[in-house]
Amino acid sequence: ATIQTPSVNYVNPGVYTVTLIVSNGTSTDTEIKTGFITVYALPDANFAGVAPLSGCPPFNVMFNDSSIQGDGNISQWQWDFGDASPYSVSQNTSHTYSLIGNYTVSLQVTDEHGCKDDTTFQSYVNVANPPVIQFAADNTTFCSVPSSVNFTNNTTGTETITYLWSFGDGSDTTDANPTHTYTSPGTYDVSLTATDQYGCQSTLDSINCINITPVVALFHFNPDSVCPGQTVYFYNDADTTCSWLFGDGGSSSLSDPTHIYYASGNFTITFIAAPGTICQDTITDTITIRQLPVAAFSASTHYVCNNSMSVTFTDTSANSVSWNWSINGGTPSNSTSQNPTVTYPNEGTFQTSLLIIDSYGCTSLPYTDLIPITVDFPTANINWNGLPNHCIPYDVAFTGSGTWTTYDNVSNTGWYWTFGDGGTSTSQDTNFTYNTPGNYTITLTITTDSGCTATVTDSIKVGSHQNPGILYTYAGGCANDDSILFFSNSTDTLLIDYWDWTFFSHFDTDSLFTVATSSLEDPIVDFHGNDSITIQYIIGYLECKDT
């Protein structure tokens, strides 16, 4: 160099002597520095990955440093794995790749003098997806053995793939698209494992892939003979899917259904095992639905005329073993007897119904008697007409009347009178004469043509004439001075039971008006003012009166 301050690039290692010659144009001077510059040899970076260098994520690779040192010992290493992960500074290292791709790996080494060297291997590590397994069988359901299945392998992946099939019966194969024959009934899981050239491996397990089940339609039901409206229980004994036809339009796809028949008759039950499959099998059976029993009864009478009269209901049903009576208005109102006896405390029209159970347990519909029980109590009435004054001999006209149901009647012989003195009559309308004083009870009993009776009573008083008499003492005087005591001077005093005094005034008038009254036997009367008094005195015995 001929410049004052040169810069020199040494390209080869070695020890170098530097000479400087300076001149001012007339004279020169030289300085030599022997071994002044030392240039060290660079290290040689190199490495090797431990095979395999291709695989599936997560893929771990071991890297070994094989660098050669220059003039100094290598003291630093820096690894770049090509996936943007942090550098490694270990001499020998490993790295796990999580994503697929082709990765470039670099190593830089530095020795004790600071001399550096690096090396890079392009696409050194290959990380690929494992195979994606898909397969299919041409048939998965069989009804008998031996059964052969053709398997189609639809697996996708990179380059070369090897296969391992497991058929679930202890057999396996490495064929890509195998055919396998099953020799025993059962349900089998099929497994396929695929491995690519990088050792990436996938497995697909198809659970219950192959089903070989010999199907035999078989079922039972109970009870085998039932009544309309009763539940029947059906049981699938084929151990498969199934469908049912009950013969009355009803159906089910349940394994163990129930069904109710509402009509009597014989019905064909159709049972289909594994319906809609190649293994479908069908069987039929017949169930008998019995006729409902028919309730019927008779009544000893449909007309009740008093509350002690009973009605007996007689069951006329066939094959009945249990009875349930509903007796409207009756006592009792319900009964489980076969032939109950009932009374009716109240009038009205009442229905009776019967429900029976036969020896097979079938329950009838309720039967109601077309003719209701009519409860109508007859009544009797007494009407009589006689003189106002009940004095012997006392002649009375009696008239009998009453009410009864239109189902009944009272004929001419249905009337019976007693008059309280031993006298009787059997006419509806009759005259009777009382010749002896007394208080008499009249009784009329009517008897209808059906034997029902009604009784009514009345009373009558019949007396005899007595002799009325009046006794009083008055010496004269002024009004308001004294009270006057009036005495009954009548006979027979032991029989008289009625006294009626009336005192009439004649003052300043030609007509009478009452100034005092009394119902005592011996009254005391005060008179006020000047007057002339007329006394009326009535006595009576048992409604027979004298004045």
VOGU-3710 file (C-alpha; in Angstrom, 3 decimals, decimal comma):
1> atiqtpsvny> 0,000/0,000/0,000  1,289/3,528/-0,667  -1,192/5,431/1,501  -0,443/6,706/4,959  -3,114/4,576/6,727  -4,078/1,472/4,753  -6,714/-1,204/5,578  -5,885/-4,793/4,669  -8,100/-7,899/4,475  -6,208/-11,114/5,254
11> vnpgvytvtl> -7,929/-14,028/3,496  -5,666/-16,828/4,593  -4,661/-17,802/8,046  -1,076/-17,250/9,112  1,467/-14,969/10,919  2,322/-11,867/8,983  5,352/-9,337/9,191  4,448/-5,719/8,401  7,097/-3,252/6,919  6,526/0,558/6,793
21> ivsngtstdt> 8,840/2,774/4,613  8,315/6,521/4,850  10,017/9,245/2,637  10,090/13,044/2,573  11,342/13,178/-0,954  15,049/13,375/-0,102  15,465/10,696/2,429  13,614/7,488/3,628  13,176/5,492/6,803  12,012/1,898/7,305
31> eiktgfitvy> 10,384/0,015/10,282  9,827/-3,772/10,193  7,513/-5,575/12,713  8,108/-9,279/12,441  5,048/-11,544/13,205  2,990/-8,436/13,789  -0,363/-9,795/12,446  -1,737/-13,261/13,288  -4,790/-14,531/11,248  -6,496/-17,612/12,768
41> alpdanfagv> -7,999/-20,432/10,734  -11,880/-20,500/10,845  -13,763/-23,423/12,420  -15,730/-25,676/9,970  -19,442/-25,885/11,010  -21,186/-29,178/10,355  -23,915/-31,414/11,919  -26,001/-34,510/11,324  -29,568/-35,370/12,311  -30,324/-38,787/13,766
51> aplsgcppfn> -32,626/-40,670/11,402  -35,459/-40,675/10,683  -35,635/-37,138/9,468  -39,235/-37,530/8,252  -42,264/-38,211/10,436  -45,664/-37,102/11,768  -46,348/-34,241/14,180  -45,369/-34,064/16,946  -42,047/-35,200/15,430  -38,858/-35,165/17,530
61> vmfndssiqg> -35,395/-35,064/15,819  -31,983/-35,431/17,508  -29,155/-33,225/16,071  -25,407/-33,958/16,688  -22,663/-31,367/16,168  -19,839/-32,583/13,872  -18,037/-29,231/13,386  -14,192/-29,097/13,048  -12,343/-26,469/15,028  -9,902/-24,032/13,403
71> dgnisqwqwd> -7,018/-22,466/15,404  -9,150/-22,262/18,541  -11,562/-24,421/20,480  -15,276/-24,070/19,579  -17,010/-22,466/22,518  -20,519/-21,493/21,200  -23,245/-23,175/19,122  -26,449/-21,666/17,763  -29,125/-23,914/16,177  -31,960/-22,595/13,969
81> fgdaspysvs> -34,628/-25,298/13,341  -36,466/-23,402/10,625  -39,896/-23,233/12,389  -39,444/-19,846/14,116  -38,860/-21,567/17,432  -36,220/-20,206/19,862  -32,550/-21,014/19,081  -30,822/-23,825/20,866  -27,270/-23,183/22,208  -26,435/-26,763/23,128
91> qntshtysli> -23,679/-28,565/21,236  -25,955/-31,539/20,617  -29,711/-30,951/20,786  -33,172/-32,248/19,921  -36,267/-30,482/18,631  -39,969/-31,360/18,313  -41,869/-30,201/15,250  -45,591/-29,637/15,872  -46,698/-28,612/12,406  -46,351/-30,266/9,038
101> gnytvslqvt> -43,803/-28,872/6,569  -40,251/-29,102/5,138  -37,819/-27,437/7,481  -34,303/-25,948/6,782  -31,861/-26,426/9,703  -28,793/-24,173/10,341  -25,859/-24,341/12,794  -23,441/-21,497/13,609  -20,308/-22,189/15,702  -17,928/-19,682/17,370
111> dehgckddtt> -14,440/-20,523/18,711  -12,465/-19,015/21,517  -10,973/-16,374/19,203  -14,475/-15,273/18,103  -14,089/-16,876/14,745  -17,501/-18,020/13,365  -18,698/-20,446/10,759  -22,208/-21,667/9,846  -23,789/-24,314/7,727  -27,365/-24,768/6,434
121> fqsyvnvanp> -29,172/-27,869/5,174  -32,177/-26,982/3,029  -35,433/-29,019/3,568  -33,518/-31,167/5,965  -36,541/-32,285/8,075  -39,877/-33,363/6,566  -43,012/-33,415/8,809  -46,162/-34,815/7,134  -49,774/-35,650/8,196  -50,518/-39,285/9,053
131> pviqfaadnt> -52,757/-41,257/6,684  -56,519/-40,524/6,771  -58,287/-43,857/7,035  -61,621/-44,648/5,424  -63,034/-48,023/4,531  -66,366/-49,616/3,750  -67,906/-53,084/3,719  -70,204/-54,247/0,949  -72,537/-55,838/3,544  -72,592/-55,547/7,315
141> tfcsvpssvn> -75,666/-57,587/8,270  -76,069/-61,336/7,767  -78,571/-63,902/8,863  -76,379/-67,009/8,580  -72,780/-68,277/8,369  -70,412/-68,567/6,567  -70,690/-64,931/5,452  -68,104/-63,158/3,286  -67,453/-59,432/3,406  -65,573/-57,398/0,792
151> ftnnttgtet> -63,763/-54,446/2,341  -62,903/-51,358/0,262  -59,956/-49,277/1,469  -60,359/-45,542/0,813  -57,385/-44,395/2,894  -55,442/-41,307/1,719  -51,885/-40,274/2,625  -48,391/-39,516/1,253  -46,579/-41,890/-1,071  -46,225/-45,475/0,133
161> itylwsfgdg> -48,732/-46,786/2,752  -48,845/-50,224/4,343  -51,974/-51,694/5,976  -52,949/-54,018/8,796  -56,580/-55,219/9,069  -58,109/-56,872/12,163  -61,534/-58,480/11,610  -62,606/-58,980/15,235  -62,654/-62,759/15,080  -58,917/-63,259/15,653
171> sdttdanpth> -58,004/-62,936/11,961  -55,947/-60,183/10,299  -54,338/-59,350/6,932  -52,048/-56,789/5,284  -53,989/-56,740/2,025  -55,124/-53,315/0,936  -58,685/-54,401/-0,032  -59,322/-57,766/1,607  -62,219/-60,191/1,525  -62,930/-61,952/4,814
181> tytspgtydv> -65,248/-64,872/5,636  -66,920/-65,089/9,071  -67,805/-68,577/10,253  -69,633/-67,872/13,545  -72,656/-65,711/14,423  -71,864/-62,608/16,401  -71,100/-58,920/16,289  -67,579/-58,012/15,173  -65,436/-54,871/15,433  -63,230/-54,207/12,384
191> sltatdqygc> -59,947/-52,254/12,709  -57,610/-50,841/10,001  -54,129/-49,446/10,735  -52,277/-47,492/7,993  -48,536/-46,589/8,141  -46,847/-44,276/5,608  -43,183/-44,247/4,513  -42,330/-41,815/7,322  -43,688/-44,154/9,942  -46,793/-42,011/10,483
201> qstldsinci> -49,595/-44,272/11,612  -53,395/-44,002/11,980  -55,996/-46,512/13,185  -59,747/-46,573/12,592  -61,940/-48,883/14,720  -65,447/-49,593/13,428  -67,367/-50,862/16,475  -70,061/-53,487/15,824  -69,218/-53,239/12,146  -70,369/-56,740/11,164
211> nitpvvalfh> -73,540/-58,251/12,624  -74,297/-61,905/11,941  -77,537/-62,849/13,731  -79,732/-65,742/12,671  -83,293/-64,310/13,090  -86,215/-66,495/14,198  -89,534/-64,730/14,830  -90,795/-65,750/18,266  -93,104/-64,054/20,786  -95,623/-64,739/23,526
221> fnpdsvcpgq> -98,409/-62,794/25,234  -100,562/-62,971/28,330  -103,237/-63,453/29,221  -104,088/-65,592/26,213  -107,835/-65,083/26,647  -109,074/-61,672/27,745  -112,116/-59,476/28,032  -112,811/-56,392/25,912  -111,103/-53,397/27,471  -108,507/-55,522/29,277
231> tvyfyndadt> -104,767/-54,907/28,690  -102,780/-57,628/26,876  -98,988/-57,781/27,340  -96,864/-58,833/24,349  -93,230/-59,976/24,612  -90,543/-60,086/21,903  -88,638/-63,378/22,263  -86,625/-62,950/19,032  -84,110/-60,513/20,574  -84,253/-58,276/17,475
241> tcswlfgdgg> -86,006/-55,177/16,303  -89,619/-55,939/15,550  -93,018/-54,732/14,464  -96,484/-55,896/15,533  -99,903/-56,068/13,884  -102,624/-56,836/16,449  -105,372/-57,828/14,017  -107,786/-55,040/14,934  -106,011/-52,255/13,057  -103,591/-51,561/15,897
251> ssslsdpthi> -99,806/-51,809/15,503  -96,572/-51,112/17,379  -92,811/-51,038/16,887  -92,021/-51,384/20,587  -90,191/-54,500/21,698  -92,683/-55,395/24,443  -95,896/-53,444/23,772  -99,305/-53,548/25,436  -102,601/-53,452/23,585  -106,297/-53,211/24,455
261> yyasgnftit> -108,991/-54,918/22,368  -112,412/-53,280/22,587  -114,383/-55,803/20,523  -114,855/-59,518/21,077  -113,733/-62,156/18,593  -110,608/-63,982/17,384  -107,754/-61,738/16,206  -104,600/-62,716/14,317  -101,398/-61,288/15,766  -98,564/-60,820/13,261
271> fiaapgticq> -95,021/-60,510/14,641  -92,197/-59,442/12,304  -88,646/-59,884/13,558  -85,907/-57,632/12,102  -88,391/-55,827/9,819  -86,961/-54,206/6,695  -83,753/-56,247/6,790  -82,621/-59,238/4,768  -83,071/-61,270/7,949  -86,769/-60,424/8,365
281> dtitdtitir> -88,888/-63,298/9,696  -92,641/-63,398/10,402  -94,875/-65,466/12,682  -98,598/-65,277/13,567  -100,773/-66,370/16,456  -104,416/-65,960/17,471  -105,878/-64,313/20,544  -109,459/-64,763/21,708  -111,326/-61,750/23,084  -114,328/-63,012/25,010
291> qlpvaafsas> -117,845/-61,685/24,760  -118,772/-59,262/27,512  -121,277/-60,752/29,943  -124,772/-59,309/29,796  -126,289/-58,142/33,078  -130,016/-58,741/33,630  -132,383/-58,805/36,593  -136,031/-58,674/37,576  -137,865/-56,820/40,369  -140,464/-58,369/42,649
301> thyvcnnsms> -142,564/-55,245/42,119  -142,187/-51,894/40,411  -144,652/-50,138/42,742  -144,021/-49,320/46,406  -146,779/-47,745/48,500  -145,175/-47,447/51,956  -141,714/-47,153/53,449  -141,813/-50,626/54,995  -142,650/-52,364/51,748  -139,595/-54,126/50,274
311> vtftdtsans> -138,512/-54,850/46,715  -136,338/-57,871/45,921  -134,109/-57,657/42,850  -133,259/-61,061/41,342  -130,138/-61,488/39,194  -130,999/-63,323/35,964  -127,548/-62,932/34,343  -125,672/-65,959/33,013  -122,334/-67,029/34,559  -122,162/-64,108/36,994
321> vswnwsingg> -119,891/-64,420/40,034  -119,780/-60,828/41,261  -122,463/-58,129/41,445  -122,477/-54,384/41,838  -125,920/-52,863/42,297  -126,682/-49,158/42,149  -130,124/-48,643/43,695  -131,222/-45,050/43,391  -133,427/-43,947/46,288  -133,240/-47,312/48,014
331> tpsnstsqnp> -131,965/-48,491/51,361  -129,293/-49,744/50,873  -128,359/-47,631/47,856  -125,560/-50,038/46,815  -125,164/-53,775/47,181  -122,818/-56,598/46,212  -125,360/-59,316/46,978  -126,664/-61,384/44,123  -130,326/-60,753/45,015  -130,641/-57,729/47,318
341> tvtypnegtf> -133,824/-56,674/49,136  -134,452/-52,946/49,357  -136,883/-50,532/50,989  -137,680/-46,988/49,860  -138,113/-44,328/52,562  -139,210/-41,543/50,236  -141,623/-41,095/47,398  -140,365/-40,710/43,851  -139,383/-42,561/40,674  -136,081/-44,441/40,975
351> qtslliidsy> -133,819/-46,328/38,558  -131,847/-49,466/39,423  -128,747/-50,690/37,548  -126,580/-53,799/37,774  -122,988/-54,471/36,709  -121,667/-58,058/36,848  -118,351/-59,871/36,521  -118,378/-63,355/35,002  -116,198/-66,355/35,832  -113,570/-65,198/33,323
361> gctslpytdl> -113,188/-61,835/35,045  -115,015/-59,923/32,315  -117,096/-56,955/33,427  -120,460/-56,236/31,824  -121,826/-52,920/30,791  -124,298/-51,553/33,361  -127,865/-52,759/32,842  -130,676/-50,432/33,946  -134,229/-51,728/34,389  -136,473/-50,272/31,720
371> ipitvdfpta> -139,291/-49,886/34,262  -138,342/-47,657/37,210  -139,475/-48,241/40,766  -142,369/-45,905/41,544  -142,723/-45,045/45,243  -146,082/-43,358/45,891  -147,673/-43,492/49,329  -151,536/-43,322/49,170  -153,365/-40,794/51,368  -156,847/-40,776/52,933
381> ninwnglpnh> -159,050/-37,777/53,814  -162,191/-37,454/55,958  -164,844/-34,849/55,160  -168,064/-34,635/57,133  -171,150/-32,479/57,345  -173,498/-32,251/60,291  -175,705/-29,818/62,295  -173,899/-26,950/64,024  -175,332/-28,065/67,362  -173,883/-31,496/68,161
391> cipydvaftg> -176,717/-32,860/70,227  -177,934/-36,420/70,380  -179,233/-37,927/68,326  -176,593/-36,479/66,013  -176,652/-37,544/62,359  -173,426/-36,922/60,344  -172,752/-37,386/56,617  -169,156/-38,633/56,150  -167,364/-38,474/52,780  -164,123/-40,390/52,145
401> sgtwttydnv> -161,449/-39,316/49,642  -157,713/-39,927/48,991  -154,818/-39,990/46,539  -152,929/-42,926/45,016  -150,712/-43,626/42,032  -152,108/-44,057/38,570  -150,697/-47,603/38,710  -153,257/-48,411/41,449  -156,883/-47,883/42,420  -159,235/-48,108/45,412
411> sntgwywtfg> -162,305/-50,165/44,649  -165,655/-50,090/46,469  -164,408/-52,661/48,962  -161,344/-50,616/49,869  -163,065/-48,253/52,360  -163,371/-48,942/56,065  -164,725/-46,523/58,691  -164,768/-46,744/62,472  -166,764/-44,042/64,314  -165,389/-44,406/67,833
421> dggtstsqdt> -168,468/-45,900/69,419  -168,202/-49,358/67,887  -169,943/-48,382/64,683  -168,325/-49,147/61,287  -168,939/-48,726/57,573  -167,401/-50,023/54,303  -168,880/-47,367/52,028  -166,872/-44,488/50,666  -169,646/-42,060/51,654  -171,774/-42,925/54,689
431> nftyntpgny> -174,204/-41,454/57,263  -173,851/-42,244/60,931  -175,973/-41,277/63,962  -174,491/-40,770/67,431  -177,036/-41,528/70,169  -174,761/-41,299/73,175  -172,837/-38,208/74,241  -169,078/-38,545/73,965  -165,776/-37,454/72,389  -165,285/-39,799/69,440
441> titltittds> -162,319/-40,616/67,151  -163,257/-41,287/63,521  -160,853/-43,466/61,506  -160,875/-44,032/57,745  -158,575/-46,702/56,242  -158,325/-47,130/52,488  -156,833/-50,227/50,872  -155,706/-50,068/47,246  -156,135/-52,898/44,825  -152,407/-53,681/45,199
451> gctatvtdsi> -152,761/-53,951/48,979  -151,362/-50,554/49,948  -153,116/-48,824/52,842  -153,525/-45,296/54,162  -155,228/-44,272/57,396  -156,514/-40,901/58,605  -158,289/-39,928/61,844  -160,515/-37,071/62,951  -162,453/-36,320/66,140  -166,038/-35,271/66,894
461> kvgshqnpgi> -167,843/-34,215/70,025  -171,510/-35,153/70,585  -173,349/-33,874/73,661  -176,840/-33,805/75,247  -179,168/-30,895/76,112  -178,676/-29,190/79,513  -180,977/-26,774/81,389  -179,625/-23,186/81,523  -180,541/-21,006/84,512  -179,460/-17,537/85,806
471> lytyaggcan> -179,327/-16,337/89,434  -178,246/-12,889/90,698  -179,027/-10,443/93,507  -179,543/-6,725/92,818  -181,277/-4,437/95,380  -181,077/-1,393/93,167  -178,687/1,504/93,162  -176,632/3,835/91,051  -174,351/3,066/88,167  -170,707/2,432/89,035
481> ddsilffsns> -171,619/1,835/92,682  -171,424/-1,958/92,889  -170,348/-5,001/90,919  -173,004/-7,610/90,346  -172,238/-11,338/90,756  -174,100/-13,589/88,359  -174,504/-17,304/89,176  -175,112/-20,170/86,742  -178,150/-21,931/87,997  -177,939/-24,589/85,233
491> tdtllidywd> -178,122/-28,382/85,358  -176,295/-30,782/85,008  -173,351/-28,782/86,353  -171,077/-31,861/86,231  -171,484/-32,133/82,446  -171,561/-28,506/81,331  -168,210/-27,558/79,712  -169,145/-24,295/77,982  -170,447/-20,921/79,345  -171,139/-17,847/77,252
501> wtffshfdtd> -172,593/-14,671/78,928  -173,567/-11,602/76,886  -175,026/-8,396/78,449  -176,946/-6,110/76,064  -177,882/-2,464/76,653  -181,217/-0,758/75,707  -180,188/2,807/76,587  -181,691/5,428/74,280  -182,046/2,983/71,445  -184,368/0,388/70,174
511> slftvatssl> -181,451/-1,907/69,205  -179,219/-3,959/71,458  -175,502/-3,507/71,801  -173,105/-5,453/73,984  -171,800/-3,847/77,129  -170,113/-6,924/78,691  -169,250/-10,591/78,003  -167,811/-13,502/79,972  -166,913/-17,175/79,530  -166,825/-17,842/83,265
521> edpivdfhgn> -169,380/-19,967/84,938  -170,088/-17,235/87,538  -168,932/-13,822/86,269  -168,816/-10,451/88,076  -169,909/-7,496/85,956  -169,665/-3,714/86,440  -172,274/-1,526/84,700  -171,579/2,136/83,902  -174,406/4,583/83,333  -178,160/4,351/83,382
531> dsitiqyiig> -179,352/1,358/81,474  -181,699/-1,567/81,138  -179,820/-4,836/80,610  -180,834/-7,939/78,648  -178,872/-11,066/79,615  -178,189/-13,904/77,111  -176,677/-17,050/78,642  -175,579/-20,074/76,556  -174,352/-23,331/78,072  -172,956/-26,395/76,277
541> yleckdt> -171,933/-29,973/76,700  -169,700/-31,535/74,001  -170,790/-28,959/71,429  -174,481/-29,391/72,253  -175,679/-25,898/73,301  -178,770/-24,464/75,017  -179,704/-20,775/75,496
//
